[in-house]
């Protein structure tokens, strides 16, 4: 009876601990406003901020770096070289590597929850830049994770075997579906959902300056030119991300605008994103199947991508992240095929697709491609004839696309090495500079990375538990990592490092600069979920029960997202997202206004030094590059408006003052 008593006592402790964590979390949430408004909490917050200012400083960083370097050197001397040093006996403890790995993984996980911007007052450069979290919220998240883990450990031992068998049978039915049927249904559902969101929620229009500028560039391409002539009185048509010095064009590379051009030709540029998203979903499934040859991994990975709100809403937009992800996945699939197939076309297509991604988001594509380029070079240096030939084809395709991008730069900015970003702002915006605001610093890079990781934990799946939990579990529990795991991890770190040195960070349907990490994070999540039962079996748990509980947890998280998170996101994105509205253009059409110029008041206050161009996107996107429109939308430059009127005689003139009109505040 003693083993039974010990096991029973352990189960009761797990359940009691889980309920206690949940109870504390709920109690704090119910009294959160009262707690945070108390004087004691305010004094504690002030003390913590003062402490953070000392810890969050250059001397502290240098001290931490020196300490880490000293410990690493001592570890190398003792464990690798076998030498003895004073006080280094603890380094020989057999459990040290596992404990150090576990502690480091848990520490990084906590960083993905703890908002470092709170420790150093960062500033927002966009309407949605920083996580609305405090260390108080991070504590609540950790309590919820602890409660979930403890309750799961209880269920791993107590869930009825009959229920586990029923869950296992249902999962087996899903995994036994024929691939064309499974993916066909998933693709149809995704295309219908994303198309509905694009048309109804986002009003089949771009909302973010990036996508508005690229849609305008697509209109320029439709005229058969790379850049449009400067408009008369160009100051009235200034817009974010648009260059109008000697020519009129967007600051972005041309790749995504070409796909929007195809959408313009078909009369539905708003469907480019959903179509790219559906194609990315298919490619992601094919990639998972090609790499792992396991139907459970590929089916579950495709399903999680389908149920990712970050992926779904971004795919419903006009943003260039959707087309970039498509070509990144195409590159990865061709790269994987090149390793397993003798056909040289896979290597060529891999280079071409990575080059296409560079023509859309150069930093993202370069950061993701770097580990794979190194892998190609290493394989070629081993003097294997086939590997060298494939490498040559890969770099031929990549070089061709890069040459086209440089040629585009030369024809627009006048310098092949000068991108539109630098032409517009005078800098690319890396450490020591910024395209706006204060110069970017390494401390700013840490804060930006923290914000993006926190955003991933929320926006990736919108679960009641952190979205990255199973990713860290995958790297925490012991097990063999294959070549692709290492490549995907290096690629993720490479992308994070690239944007660490870049000045800007915001949330646009999520942490958009990390958007192309989604495939890697989902594969790590799936591998983590599927690895847990085998690991628990070694600890004495039932594999069948563990699989059933994990399946139920995933279903519960997805159901939570559908019932609570998804409706709130629909409401958020349908309320004139990023302060861009279709109400101005709709009102113009409803009132039958023709042959007119509408001046849009974008002055945030009477004493503002300049208009806020963010609001001008509500009208600018309806202009054509030649300004031959029946209704032209221009900036309201107050007393200077008469200058534009002289340039367009015979028109009617209107001034849209929705920004300050109290009766029309819903236009905001």
PyMOL commands that set and color helices and strands:
alter all, ss='L'
color gray80, all
select helices_A, chain A and resi 2-30+32-36+39-55+58-80+89-92+96-111+116-118+135-158+161-175+179-201+209-222+234-237+255-266+271-292+295-306+309-315+320-340+345-358+362-381+385-412+420-425+442-459+469-476+483-500+512-538+543-574+577-579+583-590+613-620+638-647+662-667
alter helices_A, ss='H'
color red, helices_A
select strands_A, chain A and resi 242-244+248-250+596-600+631-635+652-656
alter strands_A, ss='S'
color yellow, strands_A
deselect
rebuild
show_as cartoon
